[in-house]
Amino acid sequence: MLTLESATVRFGARAALDAVDLEVAEHETVCVLGPSGSGKSTLLRVVAGLHPPDGGRVLLDGADQAGVPVHRRGLGLMFQDHQLFPHRDVGANVAFGLRMRGVSRRDQEHRVGELLDLVGLPGAERRAVAALSGGEQQRVALARALAPRPKLLMLDEPLGQLDRGLRERLVVELRTLFGRLGTTVLAVTHDQGEAFALADRVVVMRDGRIAQVGTPLEVWRRPASAFVARFLGFDNVVGATVAGTVADTVWGEVPVPGGSPQGACDLLVRPAGVRIGTPEEGLRCVVGTRTFRGNHVAVRLTPERGPVLEAECALRDAPEEGTTVGAGFDAAETVVLPARP
């Protein structure tokens, strides 16, 4: 459906996109994830035709889009700030793209009613946009983007202005809806939870380049670098030297899975892989802050050597702040990463 070949955008000496190659298959949902300045929004603008590339090509269904204006690319666009027309009611907002394409009034009304049912706003055609909640406005914006049956739906931080509870609920609804409709989606977000819940594949970007591409499970289980691991929220990353099934680190010897790459590397220890025991067991640490997260507790440990460790344990096993404990490591929860260049 979509192919980027060496897509490049420069702002002076800085490459906002640096020879990016990417493919999105028909009916696939791909989320581009990265910190501010990583190039993810520039990528979206290039695909949409809002910014011409300085090099490379954008192809839709195999056709080069050079010189093709936004309104002729057959795309649906949905932005963080909704961009609804406040002087038009819900029905008129959803029907806007259909009117621009000369669709009959009868077919407009049928399509608008169909989409409002799909997004959970049945019978809302005559409601004023200003009377809608943020979540309802987001649903209207989605219905408007889907109305012309775009070949590719593009979402730019689609849920960024909503509170966390509503975001988590809507992202599940979106994934279900896209699956029902067979929509091809390219979304941009800085929220990894949102991306991992929505996407078939995740693209992690850094400094205008792709740092990793994979399914959510692949990226989560095996980050491609220390950057990706830290971006996903893993803080337990240190330099190491692997020999056999043991890594030599500032925390001492840490077991690693059999078959791990040998020699100099970075090592990720997931919080679930830090085992808290008595002070005589493993690396001595002082318990710092505890953060309650549903049915488990995230515990920050200050070891006698090396950087702070984050551990994860059940509520009943959480040690008291200020106590001294021992930290051991589980090989099943360690990941050997390529050494930093």
Residue pairs with C-beta under 8 A, 6 or more apart in sequence:
1 24
1 25
1 26
1 28
1 60
1 61
1 151
1 152
1 184
2 22
2 23
2 24
2 47
2 58
2 59
2 60
2 152
2 184
2 186
3 22
3 23
3 24
3 57
3 58
3 59
3 62
4 20
4 21
4 22
4 23
4 43
4 46
4 47
4 56
4 57
4 58
4 59
5 21
5 56
5 57
5 58
5 59
6 19
6 20
6 21
6 55
6 56
6 57
7 17
7 19
7 20
7 21
7 22
7 43
7 46
7 53
7 55
7 56
7 57
7 58
8 15
8 17
8 18
8 19
8 20
8 53
8 54
8 55
8 56
9 15
9 16
9 17
9 39
9 42
9 46
9 51
9 53
9 54
9 208
10 16
10 54
14 208
15 207
15 208
16 39
16 42
16 208
17 39
17 42
17 43
17 46
17 53
17 208
18 39
18 207
18 208
18 209
19 55
19 56
19 209
20 39
20 43
20 56
20 208
20 209
20 210
21 210
22 30
22 43
22 203
22 210
22 213
24 30
24 152
24 184
24 186
25 184
26 184
27 182
27 183
27 184
28 184
28 185
28 200
28 201
29 175
29 178
29 183
29 184
29 185
29 187
29 198
29 199
29 200
29 201
30 185
30 186
30 187
30 199
30 200
30 201
30 202
30 203
31 187
31 188
31 189
31 194
31 195
31 196
31 198
31 199
31 201
31 202
31 203
32 40
32 43
32 44
32 186
32 187
32 188
32 189
32 203
32 205
33 40
33 189
33 190
33 192
33 195
33 202
33 203
33 204
33 205
33 231
34 40
34 190
34 204
34 205
34 206
34 211
34 231
35 190
35 206
35 231
36 190
37 207
38 205
38 206
38 207
38 208
39 205
39 207
39 208
39 209
40 188
40 189
40 190
40 205
41 156
41 188
42 51
42 208
43 188
43 205
44 154
44 156
44 186
44 188
45 51
46 52
46 53
46 58
47 58
47 75
47 152
47 154
47 186
48 70
48 73
48 75
48 77
48 154
49 65
49 68
49 69
49 70
49 73
49 75
50 70
52 66
57 64
57 65
57 66
58 64
58 65
58 66
59 65
60 73
60 74
60 151
60 152
61 151
65 73
70 77
71 100
74 150
74 151
74 152
75 150
75 151
75 152
75 153
75 154
76 97
76 145
76 146
76 148
76 150
76 152
76 153
76 154
77 145
77 154
77 156
78 141
78 142
78 144
78 145
78 153
78 154
78 155
78 156
78 158
79 141
79 156
79 157
79 158
80 156
80 157
80 158
80 160
80 161
81 161
82 137
82 138
82 140
82 141
83 141
84 93
84 129
84 137
84 140
84 141
84 144
85 92
85 93
85 96
85 129
86 129
86 130
88 96
88 129
89 125
89 126
89 127
89 128
89 129
90 116
90 121
90 124
90 125
90 126
90 127
90 128
90 129
90 132
90 140
91 109
91 112
91 116
91 124
91 125
91 126
93 129
93 140
93 144
94 112
94 115
94 116
94 125
94 140
94 143
94 144
94 147
95 108
95 109
95 111
95 112
95 147
96 144
96 147
97 144
97 145
97 147
97 148
98 107
98 108
98 111
98 112
98 147
98 148
99 108
101 148
103 111
111 147
112 125
112 143
112 147
113 122
113 125
115 143
115 146
115 147
116 122
116 123
116 124
116 125
116 143
118 143
118 146
118 177
118 180
118 181
119 139
119 140
119 142
119 143
119 177
120 139
120 173
121 136
121 139
121 140
121 143
124 136
124 140
129 137
129 140
132 140
134 161
134 162
134 166
135 162
135 166
135 170
138 158
138 159
138 162
138 170
139 170
142 158
142 174
142 177
145 153
146 153
146 181
146 183
151 184
152 184
152 185
152 186
153 178
153 183
153 184
153 185
153 186
154 185
154 186
154 187
155 185
155 186
155 187
155 188
155 189
156 187
156 188
157 188
157 189
157 190
158 174
158 187
158 189
159 166
159 167
159 170
159 171
159 189
159 191
159 194
160 189
160 190
160 191
162 170
167 191
167 194
168 193
168 197
171 194
171 197
171 198
172 197
174 198
175 197
175 198
177 183
178 185
185 198
187 195
187 198
187 199
189 195
192 231
192 232
192 233
195 202
195 216
196 202
196 216
196 219
196 220
199 216
200 215
201 213
201 214
201 215
201 216
202 212
202 213
202 214
202 215
202 216
202 219
203 210
203 212
203 213
204 210
204 211
204 212
204 213
204 219
204 224
204 228
204 231
205 211
206 227
206 231
211 224
211 225
211 227
211 228
212 219
212 223
212 224
212 225
212 228
214 222
219 228
219 232
220 232
221 335
222 335
223 229
223 232
223 234
223 268
223 335
223 337
224 337
224 338
225 266
225 337
225 338
225 340
226 237
226 266
226 268
226 337
226 340
229 237
229 266
229 268
229 335
229 337
230 237
234 268
234 270
234 271
235 308
235 310
236 268
236 269
236 270
236 271
236 274
236 309
236 310
237 266
237 267
237 268
237 269
237 337
238 249
238 250
238 251
238 266
238 267
238 306
238 307
239 249
239 250
239 264
239 265
239 266
239 267
239 339
239 340
240 247
240 248
240 249
240 254
240 264
240 265
240 266
240 267
240 336
241 247
241 248
241 263
241 264
241 265
242 248
242 256
242 260
242 261
242 262
242 263
242 265
242 267
242 336
243 262
244 262
245 255
245 256
245 257
245 258
245 260
245 331
246 253
246 254
246 255
246 256
247 253
247 254
247 255
247 256
247 260
247 265
247 267
247 334
247 336
249 267
249 306
250 305
250 306
250 307
251 283
251 303
251 305
251 306
251 309
251 327
251 329
252 282
252 283
252 305
254 267
254 269
254 329
254 334
255 329
255 330
255 331
255 334
256 267
256 331
256 334
256 336
257 331
257 332
257 334
257 336
260 336
261 336
261 338
263 339
264 339
265 336
265 337
265 338
265 339
266 336
266 337
266 338
266 339
266 340
267 334
267 335
267 336
267 337
268 334
268 335
268 337
269 309
269 329
269 333
269 334
270 312
270 333
270 334
270 335
271 298
271 310
271 311
271 312
272 312
272 330
272 333
273 329
273 330
273 331
273 332
273 333
273 334
274 301
274 309
274 310
274 311
274 312
274 327
274 328
274 329
274 330
274 333
275 282
275 311
275 327
275 328
275 329
275 330
276 299
276 301
276 311
276 313
276 317
276 319
276 325
276 326
276 327
277 325
277 326
277 327
277 328
278 325
278 326
279 324
279 325
279 326
280 326
281 326
281 328
282 326
282 327
282 328
282 329
283 303
283 304
283 305
283 306
283 326
283 327
283 328
284 303
284 304
284 324
284 325
284 326
284 327
285 301
285 302
285 303
285 304
285 309
285 324
285 325
285 326
285 327
286 301
286 302
286 322
286 323
286 324
286 325
287 299
287 300
287 301
287 319
287 320
287 321
287 322
287 323
287 324
287 325
288 299
288 300
288 301
288 302
288 308
288 321
289 299
289 300
289 321
290 297
290 298
290 299
290 300
290 318
290 321
291 297
291 298
291 299
292 315
295 314
295 315
296 312
296 313
296 314
296 315
297 312
297 313
297 314
297 315
297 318
298 310
298 311
298 312
299 310
299 311
299 312
299 313
299 318
299 319
300 308
300 309
300 310
300 311
301 308
301 309
301 310
301 311
301 325
301 327
302 308
303 309
303 327
309 327
311 327
319 325
